[in-house]
Amino acid sequence: MPTGARKTWAQQLQQNHSVTIAMSCAIVGLSRCAYYYQAKLQDDSVIVSVLNAITDRHLRWGFPKCFNRIRKLGYQWNHKRVYRVYCELKLNLRVKRKKRIPPRCPERLLVPNKQGECWSMDFMSDSSRNQRRFRTFNVIDDFNREALGIDIAVSLPAGRVTRYLDKLAEYHGYPLKIRVDNGPEFTGKTFINWAKSHDITIDYI
């Protein structure tokens, strides 16, 4: 039972039954030291101002980085006290959980019977001589392993992927099926809606 509740019961016994403090404490099982104890409220205004200044400048910092910066500034507050104020200010960030991929039944990789029936596509990444990263979007025909096209850019979101596939379809026509992995560009609504609009089946491997 919490100490505060025992103290309240002891005070009620004194008022309703005119018993002494010692007797009321003995009845509720509370020491007289705990009965007379008065909590000393700490002034956390300085901690609040320091935390607000740090989080206003670094929006994505969590508690460990904020606490390390506080120590570098010369403050020696206990980490539990700082974390209590940190939570009271509701500065703790929500943890983004990884999106679960729905279970799928993989199919055997069969060779198509004709050209243009099934395309496979995936991404590759590399860096240039000046260490600048870039990605390539590669599309091949599964019937004869012909490379239909390669799109190169620093960023290849789903919108650019679908536009490039439309460009390839102007020359080769749209395939009946597309074979891709579970990358975010292929599992998003943009790519799925594009495939539905052209009656294309998506085969996730």
N, C-alpha and C positions, 0 to 999 in steps of 0.2 A: 504494500500500500504506500502511496507517495507520502513524503513527509508533510507536504502542505495539507493533505486531507487529514492526517493525524492531528496536526496543530489545530485545524478547524474543529474537529471533534472534541479536543481538549477544552477549547474555549466554550463550546456549547455545554459541556458538562459543568464548567464553572458557573455559567449563567443560569442554567436550568436546575441544577442540584446543589449549588453553593458548596462545591468541593474546592480544595486548595489546588494550586498549580501542580504541586508535587504529586498529589493523588490522581489528578486528571491525567497527568503524563504517564503515571504508572499504569492506569487503566487502559489507555490506548497504545501503550508500548512505545512511548516517545521519551527520549532523554531531554532533560531540562536545558542542556546546551543547545539542542536543536530547536527547542521551543523559543528560546530567547534570541536565536540567530536572526539577524536582519541582513538580507542580501544587499551587497554593495553593487549598484548598477554602474557599469563602466561607461565612460564617455567615448563613443566610437565615431564621433563626428570627423576626426582627422582621418581615420581609416576610410570612411565613406568618401571623403573628398579626394583622397589619393587613388582609391579604386575607380572612382568616376573619371578622374583625369586620365588614368591609364586606359580604361576601356573606351573612352571617347576617341582616343588616338589610335588604338589598335582594336578594331571591332571584332575580329575573329580570334582574339587571344582567349585561351581558357585560364583556369585558375593557376596551374603550375607556372605558366609564363608570367602571369600577373604577380604571383608571389615572389618569383625570382627578381622581377624588376623592383618590387618593394624592398627586398633585401639589398639590392644594388644602390637604392636611394638612401640607405643607411638606417631604415627603420628595423627594429628588432621585435616586432609583434609576433606572438605565437601563431603558428600556421592554422591551428584550430579556431582561434579567435578571428583571424582574417577570413577563413572559409565560412564561418557563421555569418559574418557581415556580408560576404560575397553572395551567399544564398538569400539572405534577407533582402538584398537589393535586386534579386532575381536576375543576376548576371550570368548564371550557369547556362551554358548553351545546350540546346537540344541535340542529342546524338542522332545523326542520320544513319538509320539502319540500311543495310544493303538490300536492294530490292530482290525478292525471291523470283527466280525464273520458274514458270509453271512446268511441271513434268511433261515430257513429250516422249512418244514412242519412236525411237530412231528407226529409219528404214534402211534397207541395204542400198549401197551405192551402185545403182544399175547404169549401164551405158545406154544413152538414148539411141533410138532407132533412126533418127534423122537429124539433120542440122537445124539449129534454132529451136529445138524442143526444150532444152534445159541449159541454163547458164549458171556458172558458179562464180562467186565474187568474194573478195576479202581485201583487207587492208595490210599494207606494209609501211614501215617507218624507217627513216635513215636521217643522216645529217650531212650538210654541205661542208665545204672546206672551212668556212668561217663558223662552224659548230651550230648552224641554224637548223633546227629540226623541221622535217617536212614528212608528209604522208603520201602514199600512193594508193589509189583505188583501182584494183585490177579485176577485169571481167574476162572470162573465157567461155567458150562453147564446149560443153562436155562431150559432144559427139566426136569432134576431131581435134580437141585441145587448142583450137585457134584463139589467140589473144584478140578479143574484139576491141579492147581499148584500155588505156591507162590514164587516169586523171591524177594530176599531181598538184598539191596545195599544202599550205601550212595547216589549214583546218578543213575537214571534210564532214560537215554535219549531214543529217538525213536529207535536208532540202536540196543540198548540192548533189548528193548521190542520186536522188530521183531525177533531177534535171539532166544529169549526165546520162542516165539510163534512157531517158526520152530522146536524147541526142543520138545514142547508139541505135535506138529503135527506128529512127528515121531511115537508116540505111539497112539494118538487118531485120527489122520487124520485132515485135514483142514476143518473148518466149512463152511457153506454156507453164514452165516451172522455173523457179529460182532457188538455188541451193546456197545457203548462207549459214553463218554461225550465230551465236546468241549475243552478238555485240549490241551496244545501245543504239547504234544507227539502224539496225535491222529489226529491233524489237519495239521501237517506238511507233506511235500512232501515224506519224508522217509516212513512213515506209509501208506500213500495213495498209493504210487507206489507199496509197498509190497502187499497190499490188491488186487490191480489190477492184479499183476502178478500171484496171486493164485485164481483169479475169486471170490473174497470174497466181499460181499456187506457190506458197513459200515453204520450202523444205529445210527445216532447221536440223543441223547435224551436231 
